[in-house]
């Protein structure tokens, strides 16, 4: 990686900088941990924490802003990304220390309900992607979400994946739902150790994706989700960077080498790196945000460049030392 690209990455928000120090510079823990500790008090993390409601929610709702209307959500402008689930996920993924949120978990348990059937927040609901994110956020905040974790093996489809539309009768897995499910299960396993049933469910889900080389439908056709460039933040959607980032983390956790069936997806990711050593932002999803954390479509993205570089670093090291 060129020095100018590295300098550009290090000039980013502390939420990104600590990951550059850890994953690209191999800085000692005391260096990147000191940067990570700044997330709650500076930049993106501090700004998002300042938007939290007294009851522990953001924008007054679990998945959507409060029913009485949110002025940051213009009608017809797409899914809003300001409510509690999206805000917690951002803070977790930025590396915010959970202690900075105080008793948020307890406040959400007491007063936050899902828009679906008014269900209690930490119990999840019926949507795979929502439950996966809630599982990851729950273990991050120290909540007992074991019942929610075991919801996933119970709702895994026969082909090994998951689909948020299972409640409507779908029996064919979705790559979006499957990736979100295995990400949630991995976060739970890293935090708690998991168990054999949950680990087996995660591995089955990962196998479902790898059997299709991460890029193809069961009939061999290229997935629509892989025809557009990655975007940051990815939130819920499947793309080659997001799935490879998961496989990297899973491989490091499991102590396994990169699976050769991911090679085609790695080639596609590598091809997206520009001549200047940077990846450019894909089609950003519309919807209200508290503030922008990355660039408009077509501009060089620090978040995508960080992700792309660490995936290629992991992959190339695995090819040299299988």
C-alpha positions in Angstrom: 0.0 0.0 0.0 1.4 3.4 -1.0 2.4 5.8 1.7 0.0 8.5 0.5 -2.9 6.1 0.8 -1.9 5.1 4.3 -1.5 8.7 5.3 -5.0 9.5 3.9 -6.5 6.6 5.9 -4.8 7.7 9.1 -6.3 11.2 8.6 -9.8 9.7 9.1 -12.0 9.6 12.1 -10.8 7.7 15.2 -13.5 5.1 14.4 -11.6 4.2 11.3 -8.0 5.2 12.3 -7.7 2.5 15.1 -8.6 -0.2 12.6 -6.0 1.0 10.2 -3.4 1.0 13.0 -4.4 -2.5 14.1 -5.1 -4.3 10.8 -2.8 -2.5 8.3 0.1 -1.2 10.4 0.3 -4.0 12.9 0.6 -1.4 15.6 1.1 -2.6 19.2 -2.2 -2.9 21.2 -1.4 0.1 23.3 -1.4 2.3 20.2 -4.6 1.2 18.5 -6.4 0.8 21.8 -5.6 4.4 22.7 -7.1 5.5 19.4 -10.1 3.3 19.9 -10.8 4.8 23.3 -11.3 8.1 21.6 -14.3 6.9 19.6 -16.8 7.7 22.4 -15.5 11.2 22.9 -14.5 12.4 19.5 -15.8 12.4 15.9 -18.5 10.1 14.7 -19.0 8.2 18.0 -19.3 11.3 20.1 -21.7 12.9 17.6 -24.0 9.8 17.5 -24.0 9.4 21.3 -25.2 13.0 21.5 -28.3 12.1 19.5 -29.5 9.5 22.0 -32.8 10.0 23.7 -33.2 10.0 27.5 -35.0 6.7 27.3 -32.0 5.1 25.6 -33.5 5.1 22.1 -32.5 7.0 19.0 -35.2 8.9 17.0 -37.8 7.4 19.4 -38.0 4.0 17.7 -36.5 0.5 17.5 -36.1 0.2 13.7 -37.9 3.2 12.4 -38.1 6.8 13.8 -40.9 7.6 16.2 -44.4 7.2 14.8 -45.3 10.9 15.3 -42.8 11.8 12.6 -39.1 12.6 12.4 -38.1 15.8 10.6 -34.9 14.1 9.5 -36.9 11.6 7.4 -38.4 13.3 4.3 -41.3 11.3 3.0 -40.4 9.2 0.0 -36.7 9.4 0.7 -36.0 5.8 1.4 -35.4 3.8 4.6 -34.4 6.1 7.5 -31.1 5.1 9.2 -31.5 7.1 12.4 -33.4 4.8 14.8 -32.1 2.7 17.7 -31.0 -0.5 15.9 -29.0 1.4 13.2 -27.4 3.7 15.7 -26.3 0.9 18.1 -24.9 -1.0 15.1 -22.8 1.9 14.0 -21.4 2.5 17.4 -20.5 -1.2 17.8 -18.9 -1.4 14.4 -16.9 1.8 15.0 -15.4 0.2 18.1 -17.1 2.4 20.7 -16.5 1.2 24.3 -19.9 -0.2 25.5 -19.4 1.3 28.9 -19.8 4.7 27.2 -23.5 3.8 26.7 -24.1 3.4 30.5 -27.4 1.7 31.2 -28.6 1.9 27.7 -29.3 -1.9 27.6 -31.5 -1.7 30.7 -33.4 1.4 29.3 -34.1 -0.3 26.1 -35.3 -3.4 27.9 -37.7 -1.3 29.8 -39.1 0.9 27.1 -38.1 0.0 23.6 -40.5 -2.2 21.5 -40.3 -3.5 18.0 -42.7 -2.0 15.4 -43.6 -5.6 14.6 -46.2 -6.8 17.2 -44.9 -4.5 19.9 -42.4 -7.2 20.9 -39.7 -6.4 23.6 -36.5 -5.1 22.1 -33.9 -7.7 23.2 -36.1 -10.6 22.3 -36.0 -9.8 18.6 -38.9 -10.3 16.2 -39.4 -12.4 13.0 -36.9 -10.7 10.6 -33.6 -12.6 10.2 -31.6 -9.5 9.5 -33.1 -7.5 12.4 -32.6 -10.4 14.8 -28.9 -10.9 13.7 -28.1 -7.3 14.4 -29.9 -7.4 17.7 -27.9 -10.5 18.7 -24.6 -8.7 17.9 -25.6 -5.5 19.6 -26.9 -7.4 22.6 -23.7 -9.3 23.4 -21.8 -6.1 22.8 -23.8 -4.5 25.6 -23.7 -7.5 27.9 -27.4 -8.5 27.4 -28.4 -12.2 27.9 -29.6 -12.9 24.3 -29.1 -16.7 24.4 -32.7 -17.4 23.5 -32.3 -15.1 20.4 -29.1 -16.9 19.5 -30.8 -20.2 19.4 -33.6 -18.8 17.3 -31.2 -19.0 14.3 -30.7 -22.8 14.1 -34.5 -23.2 14.6 -35.1 -21.0 11.5 -32.3 -22.1 9.2 -33.7 -23.3 5.9 -33.0 -26.7 4.3 -30.5 -25.3 1.9 -28.4 -24.0 4.8 -29.1 -20.3 4.7 -31.8 -18.0 5.9 -34.4 -15.7 4.4 -36.2 -12.8 6.1 -39.3 -13.8 4.0 -39.6 -17.2 5.8 -42.6 -15.8 7.6 -44.3 -15.5 4.2 -43.4 -19.1 3.3 -40.1 -18.7 1.5 -38.0 -21.8 1.5 -35.1 -20.5 -0.6 -32.3 -18.6 1.2 -31.4 -15.0 0.6 -27.7 -14.0 0.5 -28.5 -10.8 2.3 -30.3 -12.7 5.1 -27.7 -15.5 5.3 -24.8 -13.1 5.5 -26.4 -11.1 8.3 -27.3 -14.3 10.2 -23.7 -15.6 10.1 -22.3 -12.2 11.1 -24.6 -12.1 14.1 -23.8 -15.7 15.1 -20.0 -14.9 14.8 -20.3 -11.8 17.0 -22.2 -13.9 19.6 -19.6 -16.7 19.4 -16.6 -14.3 19.8 -18.2 -12.7 22.8 -19.5 -15.8 24.6 -17.8 -18.8 23.1 -21.1 -20.0 21.6 -21.9 -23.7 21.5 -21.7 -26.6 19.1 -25.3 -26.1 17.7 -24.7 -22.4 17.0 -21.3 -23.0 15.5 -22.7 -25.7 13.2 -25.4 -23.3 12.1 -22.9 -20.6 11.3 -20.7 -23.0 9.3 -23.7 -24.3 7.4 -24.6 -20.7 6.5 -21.1 -19.9 5.4 -21.0 -23.2 3.3 -24.2 -22.1 1.6 -22.4 -19.0 0.4 -19.1 -20.6 -0.4 -20.7 -23.4 -2.4 -21.8 -20.6 -4.8 -18.3 -19.0 -4.8 -19.9 -16.0 -3.0 -21.0 -14.6 -6.4 -23.6 -16.9 -7.9 -27.1 -18.2 -7.6 -27.7 -21.9 -7.3 -28.3 -21.9 -11.1 -24.9 -20.4 -11.7 -26.1 -16.9 -12.7 -24.2 -13.9 -11.2 -26.0 -12.5 -8.2 -27.5 -9.0 -8.7 -25.9 -8.0 -5.5 -22.4 -8.6 -7.0 -22.9 -6.5 -10.1 -22.7 -3.1 -8.2 -19.6 -1.8 -6.3 -19.5 -2.1 -2.5 -20.9 0.8 -0.5 -20.1 2.2 3.0 -21.8 1.9 5.3 -23.2 -1.4 3.9 -25.9 -1.7 6.7 -27.8 -4.8 5.5 -26.9 -5.4 1.9 -24.7 -8.2 0.5 -21.6 -7.3 -1.6 -18.3 -8.9 -2.2 -16.4 -6.8 0.4 -19.0 -7.4 3.1 -19.0 -11.2 2.7 -15.2 -11.3 2.4 -14.8 -9.2 5.6 -17.0 -11.8 7.4 -15.0 -14.7 6.1 -11.8 -13.0 7.2 -13.1 -12.6 10.7 -14.5 -16.1 10.8 -11.2 -17.6 9.5 -9.2 -15.7 12.1 -11.6 -16.8 14.8 -11.7 -20.4 13.7 -8.0 -20.6 12.9 -8.6 -21.7 9.3 -7.0 -20.6 6.0 -9.0 -18.7 3.3 -11.3 -21.0 1.4 -10.2 -21.3 -2.3 -13.8 -21.0 -3.4 -13.6 -17.3 -2.5 -11.0 -16.6 -5.1 -13.4 -15.3 -7.8 -14.9 -12.9 -5.3 -11.4 -11.7 -4.2 -10.5 -11.1 -7.9 -13.6 -9.0 -8.3 -12.8 -7.0 -5.1 -9.2 -6.5 -6.3 -10.3 -5.3 -9.7 -12.3 -2.5 -7.9 -9.1 -0.9 -6.5 -8.3 2.2 -8.5 -4.9 3.1 -10.0 -4.5 5.5 -7.0 -4.8 2.5 -4.6 -8.3 3.5 -3.4 -11.8 2.0 -3.7 -14.6 4.3 -4.7 -18.0 4.6 -3.1 -20.8 2.5 -4.7 -24.5 3.5 -4.9 -25.3 4.9 -1.5 -28.7 3.8 -0.2 -31.1 6.7 0.2 -32.5 7.5 3.6 -32.2 10.0 6.4 -29.0 9.8 8.5 -27.8 11.8 11.5 -24.7 12.8 9.6 -22.6 11.5 6.8 -19.8 9.1 7.6 -18.4 8.5 4.1 -18.3 10.1 0.7 -20.9 10.4 -2.1 -21.0 7.8 -4.9 -17.9 7.7 -7.1 -15.5 9.4 -4.7 -12.6 7.6 -2.9 -13.9 5.9 0.2 -11.7 5.5 3.3 -14.0 2.8 4.7 -14.0 0.8 1.5 -10.2 1.2 1.1 -9.6 0.0 4.7 -11.9 -3.0 4.2 -10.4 -3.9 0.7 -6.8 -3.6 1.9 -7.3 -5.8 5.0 -9.2 -8.5 3.0 -6.5 -8.6 0.4 -3.8 -8.7 3.0 -5.5 -11.6 4.7 -6.1 -13.4 1.4 -2.6 -12.9 0.0 -1.0 -14.1 3.3 -3.2 -17.2 3.2 -2.0 -18.0 -0.3 1.7 -17.7 0.7 1.2 -19.7 3.9 -1.8 -22.0 3.5 
